[in-house]
């Protein structure tokens, strides 16, 4: 009988100038150790000081290392206020 398992792989990129962190999460489906399927999910973290407890440990470690208070302050200052009555773009 075949055995099916899942495996997660993460690739992390740091994007200047504000150390935006992009994490590519590949979810591999294996049958008897052979890959039979794959899906990809992207997780992006800006230095907004947010907390994301469900993030993979690799991503949490990168956020802790790169999103220092100085980077968070610089990113916040660069955002500027939104014009009155308008919704800021994502």
Secondary structure as GFF3:
##gff-version 3
##sequence-region A 1 90
A	DSSP	beta_strand	4	15	.	.	.	ID=ss1
A	DSSP	beta_strand	20	31	.	.	.	ID=ss2
A	DSSP	beta_strand	34	45	.	.	.	ID=ss3
A	DSSP	alpha_helix	57	66	.	.	.	ID=ss4
A	DSSP	alpha_helix	69	79	.	.	.	ID=ss5
###
